[in-house]
Amino acid sequence: MKLVYFGAVIAAAGLLLGSCQHEVLPKVNASDICFERDVLPIFVSNCAMSGCHDAGTAAEDYILTNYATIMAEGIKPGRPENSKIWEEIEENEMPPNHPLTAEQKSIIKTWIAAGAPNGVNCTSNCDSSKFTYSEAVSPIITKNCVGCHQYPSASGSVDLSSYQGVRDIAKSGAFVHSVQGTIGYKKMPPSGAGLSECEINQIKKWVANGAQQN
Ligand code: HEC
């Protein structure tokens, strides 16, 4: 009887250990990471939706929409393992429903480990002469929009997790108007630095050329 009990304890411990194994993250160079361009959009799109960590809701007191508030609550520069925000991502699988990709996690962890700087490595790597769906538009959407715009809780019932959804807002005109912040449209993304001039131009050209799946 005791042996059986002992066996169960060992099995349970094994399960626990197994579930704590951390995934191997792809390598990202710290010298390639610009906070505003690479880190902030991950927080805005995946964490700062209404009802979660936007300024209006501030769930658990976290407002993840700008450098100051992100630093204030949960980042210890140089020490990801002591940073509450990193703990939430790694241990508690924040955000719920759709965990970050391994690359997004790696960008955040590498940035914290490098001292969580702001305003460095920010020369633009955007080239507005490139405007295909695969090279320009899809990466912009993945980085800046899809965290809020996918089911089960697609904001405004706009689903941007597939080409069809992006094509629909392109054809209606809402894509260009929302990223430009045309009067009458809600500016997208709703917080953070917004898309760059170059990214908006890529989107405009892609739409003007028929919003193809190219
Ligand atoms: C933090 C969450 C969030 C992010 C990130 C976000 N959106 Fe939105 N979006 C919303 C919400 C909420 C609405 C509904 C707004 C409303 O109806 O008041 C919305 C509405 C829209 C609409 C309909 C707007 C209209 O006025 O008809 C479009 C189009 C849109 N978003 C595109 C985008 C695009 C493109 C991106 C990325 C560049 C993006 N969104 C990023 C939350 C977000």
Boltz pocket constraint, residues with backbone or C-beta under 6 A from the ligand:
constraints:
  - pocket:
      binder: B
      contacts: [[A, 44], [A, 45], [A, 46], [A, 48], [A, 49], [A, 50], [A, 140], [A, 141], [A, 144], [A, 145], [A, 146], [A, 147], [A, 148], [A, 149], [A, 155], [A, 156], [A, 158], [A, 169], [A, 174], [A, 175], [A, 178], [A, 179], [A, 184], [A, 185], [A, 186], [A, 188], [A, 189], [A, 190], [A, 191], [A, 195]]
      max_distance: 6.0
